[in-house]
Amino acid sequence: MKLSEANKLRQAIESGSQHLTDETAIDVGTLFPHFNPDGHVYTTGDRFFYPANGKLYRVLQGHTSQPDWLPTTAVSLYEVVYVSTGDPCETAPVYDSNNWQNYTVGYQVKHDNAVWEAINGTHTWIAPAHEGDGAISWIHVQDCN
């Protein structure tokens, strides 16, 4: 296959990947365009693969990328594509205040023998709770036995 044919095929796959559901997209994340930090124009809702950590991301705000706006640090621009499957008491990761940047709206965690869901990504560095600061970004989903 000639290089130009290979590039056309890659572009067709990348273009078509944007139409996949999040559930399917996570399984084929490497088919998405890889993150480009050098002046790429991103549109709200675009998804891309970030090879540095092997995760699929969604663009939260349209912008032109730059090297210091990485998906792992520019949390106002990107969110990890996350899909909860199965019993969250069994599958949700344990809350980790050092991992708060990956807790985007809809992300579920276990904390104090319960499952919580992020409702506001801005304050997810605050541990989930029913009252006070923890209620700003988290909602109780269910207790775990």
VEXFIFI-89604 format. One line per 5 residues: for each residue y, z, x negated of N, C-alpha, C, O, CB. Coordinates in steps of 0.001 Angstrom, whole numbers, plus 524288, in hexadecimal, padded with zeros to 5 digits. Atoms other than C-alpha are relative to their C-alpha. Glycine has a CB too. Example, Ala and Ser with C-alpha at 12.3 -4.5 7.8 and 13.67 -1.06 7.14 Angstrom:
BEGIN
7FB5A:80000:7FC86:7EE6C:81E78:7CFF4:804B0:80000:7FC7C:8049D:80299:7F870:8001B:804DE:803E0  7FB5A:7FFC4:80334:7FBDC:81BE4:7CA9A:80442:802DA:80302:80896:80383:80105:801CE:7FA79:7FE62
This chain:
BEGIN
7FB67:80000:7FCAC:80000:80000:80000:804D8:80000:7FC7E:8052E:80303:7F8C2:7FFFE:804CF:803C9  7FB26:80048:802F8:80D61:7FC59:7FAC4:80354:804CE:80115:802D0:80751:80526:80308:7FAFD:80158  7FC9C:7FB6F:7FF78:81787:806F4:7F8AC:80363:7FFA6:804DF:80411:80391:80793:80372:80097:7FB2F  7FCAC:80079:7FB5B:8205B:8019E:80361:7FCD9:800E3:804FA:7FEDA:8032B:808B5:802A3:7FA99:8002B  8035D:7FF0F:7FB7A:814F1:801B1:80D01:7FEBF:805CD:80082:7FEA6:807E8:804D5:7FAED:7FCCE:7FF8F
80127:7FA68:7FFFD:81197:80FA3:80929:804BF:80311:801EA:8042D:806D7:804D7:7FE5F:801DC:7FA7D  7FB3B:7FD5C:7FE39:81FC5:813BE:80B36:800D2:7FF48:805D8:80274:802EE:80884:804C1:7FDF3:7FD05  7FF81:800FA:7FA60:81FFA:80D60:818B3:7FC21:8035F:8030D:7FD76:80589:80722:7FF19:7FA26:8013B  803F4:7FCC8:7FD71:81360:81465:81C51:801A9:805BD:7FFF9:80134:80863:803F5:7FAA7:7FF59:7FD4A  7FE29:7FA98:80063:818C7:8217B:8177B:8046E:800FC:803D9:8047E:804FF:8067F:801D0:8013B:7FA65
7FB99:7FF60:7FC6A:8254D:81F7B:81F3E:7FE2E:80013:805B0:8003E:8030B:808DC:803FA:7FB9A:7FF2F  80207:8001F:7FAA7:81DA0:81C34:82B8E:7FD53:80524:80159:7FDF8:80727:805AB:7FC2C:7FB6E:800B5  802A3:7FB00:7FF17:81551:8287A:82A22:80404:80452:80097:803A5:8077F:8042E:7FC2E:80148:7FB80  7FBF6:7FBFA:7FFB7:8213A:830FB:82782:80313:7FF99:80511:80446:80396:80778:803B1:7FF95:7FB56  7FD0E:800C4:7FB29:82887:82B26:8330F:7FCC8:801BF:804B7:7FECE:80465:8082E:8019D:7FA3A:8009A
80366:7FE83:7FBAB:81D02:82CF3:83C41:7FEDE:805D1:80024:7FDFB:807FB:80458:7FAF4:7FD0A:7FFB0  80138:7FA6F:80037:81AA9:83AE3:837B8:80404:80340:802FA:802BF:80783:804CE:7FFB7:801D2:7FA58  7FBF0:7FD0A:7FD43:8277D:83F35:83DF4:7FED8:80088:805D7:80137:803C9:80878:8054C:7FD63:7FF3B  80148:7FFD9:7FA6F:82175:83CBF:84B6A:7FB6B:803A0:80137:7FA0A:8044E:805C5:7FEC4:7FA8E:801EC  80474:7FC7F:7FF2C:81611:8462E:8497F:801C9:80542:8021D:8062B:806EF:8010D:7FCF6:800C5:7FAE6
7FEE1:7FAA6:7FE51:815A3:85369:85046:7FFCE:80392:7FB3C:7FD8A:8022A:7F73C:7FC0B:801DC:8044B  80031:7FC43:80454:8179B:85F50:84799:7FA5E:80172:7FEAF:7F906:80207:7FA1A:80324:804F1:8015A  80573:7FE7D:800E4:8093E:862D8:8495A:7FD2F:7FC01:7FC9D:7FA3C:7FD71:7F919:7FD23:800A3:80536  80271:80427:80316:804DE:855B6:843EB:802C2:7FF6A:7FAC9:8003F:7FEA3:7F6C2:80015:7FACA:802FC  7FCE6:800CD:804BA:80FDE:854B3:83A0E:7FE79:803C9:7FBA5:7FE47:80244:7F716:805C6:80096:8013D
8016E:7FC2B:803FE:80BD7:8612E:8330E:7FB13:7FE54:7FD1D:7FA91:7FF26:7F867:7FF35:80566:80278  804F2:801AF:8025F:7FE59:85B79:830B0:800A7:7FB5D:7FC53:7FD61:7FA8C:7F8E6:7FC1F:7FE9A:8043B  7FF34:804B1:80332:803F3:84F1A:82A74:8055F:80024:7FD61:807D7:7FC14:7FCA4:7FF74:7FB03:80362  7FAB9:7FF44:80219:8105B:85499:8245B:8015A:7FC97:7FB5F:805DA:7FAFE:7FACA:800B1:8057C:7FE79  7FED1:80322:804A7:80F0F:84CE6:817BF:8015A:7FA5C:80151:8034E:7F788:7FDF5:7FB69:80019:7FC47
7FE88:8054A:7FE65:810E0:8403E:81F8A:805D0:7FF85:8012A:807E5:7FB32:80177:7FCE2:7FE65:804C2  7FA6A:80010:7FED7:81EDC:8441A:82284:80313:7FECC:7FB0A:8012A:7FFA2:7F6B4:801C5:80548:8025F  7FCC8:800CC:804AA:829EB:84022:8198D:80088:80527:7FD07:80106:80951:7FF62:8057B:7FDD3:8017E  7FF5C:7FB51:8032D:82AFC:849A3:80E41:805CD:80159:7FF9E:8092C:7FDED:7FFD5:7FD9A:7FF38:7FA7C  7FA9D:7FE2B:8004B:8373C:851D4:80D05:802E6:7FD33:7FB9F:800DF:7FC9B:7F74D:8002D:805F2:7FF28
7FCB5:802AD:803C5:8422C:84AA5:80609:8051E:80309:7FF7C:8084C:802FA:80317:80105:7FA36:801AC  7FB4D:7FCC4:8009A:84CD7:8538F:80084:804E1:7FD02:7FE3F:80915:7FF4B:7FDC2:7FEEA:80440:7FC28  7FBC0:802F2:80279:8556C:848A4:7FB5D:802F2:7FC6B:803BD:80271:7F7A5:80374:7FDDC:7FCCE:7FB99  7FC8C:8030C:7FCAF:85EE6:84455:805F0:7FD58:7FD22:80479:7FF57:7F92C:80656:802C9:7FC34:7FCC9  802B3:80263:7FB8D:85517:84107:81095:80282:801F4:8050E:803A1:8069A:80591:7FA05:8014A:7FFE7
7FDB9:7FE85:7FAFA:85ABE:840F5:81E5C:7FB98:801CE:80390:7F818:7FEC6:804DC:8031E:7FB5A:80282  803D7:7FDBC:7FC73:852B0:849FD:8270E:8027C:800B0:80562:806FE:8024B:805DB:7FDEE:80550:7FDDF  7FE5B:7FF89:7FA94:853CC:849E6:835DF:7FD34:8049A:8027D:7F8A2:80589:80153:7FEE6:7FAE6:8030E  8026D:7FBA7:7FD3F:85133:855BA:83E7E:7FAE6:7FE30:8027B:7FABC:7FA38:80531:803BD:80242:80430  80522:8013D:7FDD5:842CE:855A5:8422B:7FC6D:7FD14:7FC4E:7F7B2:7FCF9:7FD28:800A5:7FCE4:804CE
80358:802A3:803D4:83E02:84DB2:83689:7FC1F:803EA:7FDC4:7FD4F:8088D:7FD4C:8034F:7FD7D:7FB8E  803D6:7FCBC:802B4:831B0:85300:8303B:7FECB:7FD8D:7FABD:7FED8:7F8C6:7FA30:7FAEC:800AA:8034C  80158:801E3:80537:82E0E:851EB:821E9:7FC3A:803D8:7FD6D:7FBD4:80861:7FEF8:804FE:7FF46:7FC99  803B4:7FCD3:802FA:823DD:85701:81871:802B6:801CE:7FB06:8055E:7FEC5:7F868:7FAE1:7FCE0:7FEB9  7FDB3:7FDE3:804CA:82828:85FF3:80D66:7FB8E:8013B:7FC37:7F8FC:80543:7FCC3:80366:80503:80127
80476:7FF54:80383:81E4C:85E6B:8023F:80011:80512:7FCD7:7FBF0:806FF:7FB4D:7FFC5:7FB81:7FC55  7FFAD:7FB3E:80334:8234D:86A6B:7FAE8:7FCF2:8048C:8025B:7FAE9:807D4:7FF7D:805AE:80198:7FF4C  80313:7FBCA:7FD99:81CD3:87368:804E4:7FBFA:7FDF0:803EA:7F938:800FF:80664:803A1:803DD:802BA  803FD:80258:7FCAC:81478:869D9:80CB0:800CD:800D3:805CB:7FD08:800DA:808C7:7FADF:80211:7FE8C  7FEEC:7FF0D:7FA73:81B4A:86C4E:819B2:80320:7FB93:8026D:805FB:7F8BA:7FFCE:802ED:80522:800B1
7FD18:803C2:7FCE9:820A8:863AC:82454:804C9:802C1:80235:80469:80727:8041D:7FC90:7FDA1:80470  7FB16:7FDBA:7FE2E:82EE1:86619:82819:80285:7FC9A:8042A:80177:7F7ED:8048E:803C4:800C2:7FB70  7FCC8:802B1:7FC1E:837FE:8627A:83343:805BB:80100:7FE99:8072C:8054B:7FCFB:7FEB7:801EC:805BF  7FA64:7FF97:80111:84687:85FE0:83170:802A6:8027D:804BC:80208:800A5:80922:80270:7FA82:7FEC1  7FD41:7FD3D:7FBCE:84EDF:86954:83970:80581:7FDF4:800E9:8077E:7FE29:80548:8003C:805BF:7FEC9
7FAA9:80208:7FFA4:85C2F:86345:83692:80050:7FAF2:7FCE3:7FE76:7FAAF:7F875:80414:80413:7FDF4  7FF37:804D0:802DE:85F99:85570:832E1:80371:800FB:7FB3C:80743:803E3:7FB8C:8026D:7FBD2:8038A  7FD06:7FF39:804D6:864AE:854C8:824E0:7FE3C:7FC04:7FBEA:7FA67:7F937:7FCAF:7FF4A:805AF:7FDE5  80198:80309:8048C:86423:84D8F:817F8:7FE09:803DD:7FBF0:800D1:8077E:7FA72:8049D:7FC8E:7FDCE  8027B:7FC37:8038C:85AE4:85467:80E94:802BB:80042:7FABD:80576:7FCA8:7F918:7FA48:7FEA0:7FF31
7FE2C:7FF42:80553:85E97:859CD:80172:7FC25:803AA:7FD51:7F970:806A9:7FFEE:805BD:8023B:7FFD9  8040C:7FD26:802D7:8566B:8601A:7F6B0:7FFE7:805E7:800DC:7FBC3:80848:80047:8009F:7FEFD:7FA66  8000E:7FA56:7FF47:85A97:86E16:7F99D:7FEFE:8019A:805AE:7FF42:8063C:806F2:80524:8024A:7FE2E  8015A:7FEDA:7FA88:85718:86D1D:80829:7FA30:7FEFD:800D3:7F8B6:7FB5B:8039C:80358:7FC9F:803DD  805A8:800AD:7FF9D:84867:86E95:806FF:7FDF0:80246:8051E:80041:805EB:8073B:7FD42:80296:7FB52
80238:7FE04:7FB18:83FDA:870C4:81303:7FEA2:805CF:7FFD0:7FECE:80874:803D3:7FB2E:7FCED:8015F  80181:7FA7D:8007B:83BA5:87E0E:80DCE:804A6:803B5:7FFC7:803FE:80871:8004E:7FCB7:800BD:7FB31  7FB6E:7FC91:80069:84987:8831A:80C66:8044D:7FEC9:803F7:8073B:8024D:80572:80239:7FFA5:7FA98  7FBE8:80181:7FC46:8525D:87B92:815CD:7FDDB:80086:80590:7FCF7:7FCA2:8083F:801F1:7FA47:7FEF3  802A1:7FEF7:7FB03:84CCA:881FF:82206:8033F:7FE6E:804C3:80129:7FE32:80916:7FEA8:805BA:8005F
7FCEA:801E1:7FB8F:85811:87D7C:82A8B:7FF4F:7FA1A:800C6:800CE:7F7FD:804D4:805D1:8014D:7FF32  800B9:805A9:7FFB4:85466:86F4D:827C3:7FA73:7FE67:80175:7F9A6:7FA4F:803D8:8016F:7FD90:7FADF  80578:80181:7FF50:84587:86F6F:82878:7FCD0:80491:80220:7FE25:8091E:80153:7FDAB:7FE15:7FACD  803CE:7FC14:7FE74:83A49:87699:82EE0:7FA92:7FDE4:7FEFE:7F9A6:7F930:7FF60:800AC:8018D:805CB  80572:8017D:800AB:82BD2:8767C:82BE9:7FDD8:7FE9D:8055C:7FEBB:80171:80926:7FCBE:80479:7FD5D
8029D:80163:7FB19:82438:86F5B:83681:7FB61:803B4:80085:7F801:803ED:7FD1A:7FE34:7FA0A:8001A  803E8:7FBEC:7FF2E:81B91:87A01:83C1B:7FDA6:7FF68:8056B:80073:7FE9A:8093E:8026B:80583:7FF50  802C5:8002C:7FB0A:81151:879A3:846CA:7FC2C:8048C:80015:7F8F6:8051E:7FC8D:7FD22:7FAA6:800CD  8038B:7FB96:7FF6D:80A4C:885CA:84B75:7FB19:7FE30:802D9:7FB72:7FBD1:80704:802AA:80493:802F9  804EF:80178:7FD83:7FBF4:8839C:84E95:7FC61:804B7:80028:7FC8E:80812:7FCB8:7FD61:7FB64:7FD12
803C9:7FBC8:7FF92:7F14B:88CC3:85326:8028A:80522:80191:80716:80541:80323:7FD21:800AC:7FAE7  7FE27:7FAC1:7FEC4:7F2B5:89B63:85583:803C5:801C3:7FBC1:8022A:80267:7F745:7FB5D:803E5:80088  7FC3C:7FE8E:8040A:7FF39:89F64:84E84:7FEB4:8052B:7FD4A:80054:80605:7F8D8:8055E:80055:8025A  80198:7FB24:80299:7F972:8ACDC:84BCF:7FC5D:7FEDB:7FB62:7FC03:801E4:7F7AB:7FD47:803B1:803EE  80395:8018C:8042B:7EF8E:8A5BD:8435F:80281:7FC36:7FC20:80122:7FC3B:7F784:7FB26:7FD89:80255
7FE08:80441:80347:7F7AD:89A75:83E07:80583:800C3:7FDD9:806DE:7FE70:7F9DC:7FFE1:7FB1B:80308  7FA94:7FF5D:801CA:805C9:89F0C:83CA1:80021:802EB:7FACD:7FD44:806B8:7FA1C:8034B:802F4:80424  7FF89:7FD2D:804F2:8099F:8A318:82EE1:802D0:80533:800CA:805C4:805E3:80485:802E9:7FCAB:7FBF1  7FD5B:7FAED:7FFE0:80E1E:8B0F2:82C43:805B6:7FF33:7FE70:806DF:7FC50:7FAC6:7FD3F:80408:7FC46  7FA6D:80066:8012E:81CF8:8B258:82C5A:80100:80198:7FA5E:7FEF3:8058A:7F888:8033D:8036C:803C3
7FEA3:7FEFD:80574:82278:8B1E5:81E8E:805D2:7FF03:7FF5E:8078E:7FA8C:7FFCB:7FCBA:7FC81:7FC29  7FA4F:8009C:80067:83102:8B45A:81C86:8018F:7FC6D:7FB77:805EF:7FA6E:7FB60:80296:80558:7FF53  7FEDC:80394:80450:83033:8AC61:80FF2:7FF32:7FA4D:8018C:800AD:7F6C7:7FEA1:7FC97:8014F:7FB50  80137:80545:7FE3E:82BDA:8A078:817CC:8036F:7FE5C:80499:8023E:7FA78:8072A:7FA44:7FFA1:80182  7FCE2:800C8:7FB4A:83686:8A0D2:82233:80212:7FA7D:80097:802F3:7F8C1:804FC:80475:803B9:8000A
7FDD8:80545:7FF99:83B91:8933A:81EEE:7FC4F:7FC44:802C7:7FE0A:7F84A:804DB:80143:7FDE9:7FAA0  803C1:80361:7FD58:82F24:88D4C:8246F:7FF4D:8016D:805B2:7FC80:7FEAB:80878:7FAD0:8003B:7FD46  80099:7FE5B:7FA9A:83040:89488:8316A:80411:7FD43:80361:80873:7FF22:80404:8007E:805FE:8007D  7FC87:80318:7FCBE:83645:88A4F:83A27:7FEF0:8013C:805BD:7FB0B:803C3:806FD:7FF4D:7FA16:7FEE6  8009F:7FEFF:7FA69:837F5:88AD0:848E8:7FA9B:7FE21:801BC:7F919:7F9AB:800C0:80463:7FD3E:80338
80543:80132:7FE37:82A6D:88B39:84F05:7FBBC:801ED:7FC62:7F72C:80212:7FDE6:7FF74:7FA50:800B2  803D5:7FE1E:803CB:823BA:89084:842D9:7FE17:80561:801AF:80136:808B4:80336:80260:80034:7FA66  80238:7FAFC:7FE76:81A7F:89BC8:845CC:7FDF2:802E8:7FB42:7FBC9:80098:7F7A3:7FBA2:7FF3D:80403  801E6:7FC8D:8042C:81747:8A756:83CFF:7FD8D:804D4:8026A:7FE7D:80617:806F5:8047D:8018E:7FC39  80211:7FAE1:7FE6B:80F90:8B3FF:83DD5:80339:80435:7FD3E:80474:803C9:7F89D:7F9FC:8008B:7FEA1
7FD19:7FB97:80231:81700:8C0A6:83BD6:7FEF7:804C1:8036E:7FF74:80470:80834:80605:7FECB:7FFA3  8011E:7FB2C:7FD1A:8136D:8CE9C:83FCB:7FC0D:7FF17:80464:7FCE4:800C8:808D1:8050E:80241:80243  80452:800E6:7FC60:806DB:8CA22:84691:801AB:7FCFF:804ED:7FF91:7FDDD:80929:7FD9D:80532:8018D  7FE3F:80343:7FBA3:80E0D:8C05A:84F3B:8018D:7FAA5:7FDDB:8027A:7FA00:7F92E:804B0:8029D:802FE  7FE36:8053E:80164:811A6:8B1FA:84F31:80592:7FF63:801F6:806D9:800D3:8065F:7FC59:7FBAC:80257
7FA79:800E5:7FED8:82007:8AE4E:84EEF:80138:7FA4C:7FF0C:7FEDB:7F7CB:7FBB1:80398:80392:7FCA2  7FE67:8056A:800AF:82696:8A120:8504C:805CF:7FFC8:7FEB8:80902:80264:8012F:7FEC9:7FCC1:804F2  7FA82:800A1:8018A:8332B:89D1B:8498F:802F6:7FD14:80445:80154:7F8E5:805FB:80073:7FD0B:7FAB4  7FCB8:8027C:7FC09:83DC2:899F1:85379:80553:7FE7C:7FDC6:80867:7FBD9:8005D:800B5:803A5:804B0  7FB0D:80116:8028F:84919:89908:849DC:7FF02:8004A:7FA28:7FE59:8048D:7F808:80468:803EB:801C2
8013F:80017:8058B:846C0:894CF:83BE1:803FE:80283:7FC76:802EC:8034A:7F7D6:7FF43:7FAA1:7FE5A  7FBCC:7FDE8:80343:85378:89AB2:83711:7FECB:80564:7FDC5:80027:8067E:7F94A:804F7:80043:8031B  800D3:7FA9A:801B6:84EE7:8A8DE:8362E:7FA3F:8015D:7FF3F:7F8C7:805E7:7FFDC:80262:803B4:803E6  80598:7FEEC:80071:8404D:8A78A:833B0:7FEA7:8033B:7FB2F:7FA18:8048B:7FA69:7FCFC:7FAEF:7FFE1  800F3:7FC67:80459:841CC:8AFAA:8274E:7FFCE:805A1:801F7:7FE5D:8092B:7FF0C:80444:7FF66:7FBC7
80068:7FADC:7FD85:842A6:8BB46:830B3:7FAB5:80045:802B6:7F94D:7FCBC:805A6:8049D:800FB:803FD  80541:7FF75:7FDC5:8352F:8C03D:834AC:80022:7FFEA:805F2:803D4:801EB:80849:7FD73:8050F:7FE1C  8004F:8001A:7FA49:8310F:8BDC4:842D1:7FFFE:8057B:80253:7FD9F:80910:80029:7FB1F:7FD14:801BC  7FFD2:7FB05:7FD38:833E6:8C8DD:84C58:801BC:7FF0F:8059B:8041C:7FB10:806D5:803B8:803E9:7FD3C  7FE78:80078:7FA7D:835EC:8CB3B:85ADD:805D2:800F8:800DB:80818:7FEEF:80492:7FCDE:803CC:8034B
7FA7F:7FE96:7FF5B:843A4:8D0B0:858FA:802DC:7FF68:7FAD5:80077:7FEAC:7F6BA:8008C:805A4:80212  7FCC7:80013:804B3:84ED7:8D059:84F63:7FFFB:7FABE:7FD49:7FF53:7F6AB:7FFC2:7FE30:8041F:7FC46  7FF85:804CA:80308:85007:8C672:84482:7FB2E:7FC81:80066:7FBAD:7F7B8:80066:80104:80152:7FA60  804C8:80319:7FFB9:841D0:8C227:84584:7FF86:7FCBF:804E8:7FC97:7F8F1:804FF:7FB68:8037A:7FF9A  80033:802F6:7FB17:843F4:8BD59:85364:803AD:7FB49:7FFED:80394:7F81D:80389:80162:8038E:80499
7FC5B:80466:8005C:84E7A:8B3BF:84EEE:7FD0B:7FADB:7FF5E:7FE61:7F6F0:801D0:803CF:800CA:7FB66  802A8:804DC:8014C:844DD:8A9CB:849B8:7FA55:7FFBD:801A9:7F7CB:7FBBB:800DD:8004D:7FF23:7FA5B  80592:7FFDA:7FEB7:83793:8ADCE:84EF0:7FF24:801A6:805A0:80207:804D7:807C5:7FD1D:803B4:7FC58  801A3:7FE5A:7FACE:83100:8AED3:85C20:7FA2E:80173:7FFB0:7F716:7FEC1:7FD2F:80104:7FB90:80434  80563:7FE2F:7FFE6:8246A:8B656:85E7A:7FCB3:7FC2E:8032F:7FE1D:7FAD5:80794:7FFA5:8059C:8024D
80378:803A7:7FD51:81948:8AD21:86229:7FB56:802DC:80253:7FA20:80246:806F0:7FE24:7FBB9:7FC3F  8048B:7FD15:7FE1B:80D78:8B606:8631B:7FE7F:8042B:7FC16:7FFA1:803C2:7F76E:7FB5A:7FC53:80105  80241:7FC00:8035A:8071D:8C23F:85DD5:7FAAA:7FE2B:7FE21:7F800:7FB37:800D5:7FF92:8054D:802E8  80525:8013B:80229:7FB1B:8C0ED:85539:7FCD2:8050F:7FFBA:7FEE0:80939:7FE7D:8007A:7FD61:7FA75  80372:7FB62:8002F:7EF87:8CA23:855ED:7FDB6:800BE:7FAAF:7FABB:8046B:7F9D6:7FBA4:7FF8D:803F6
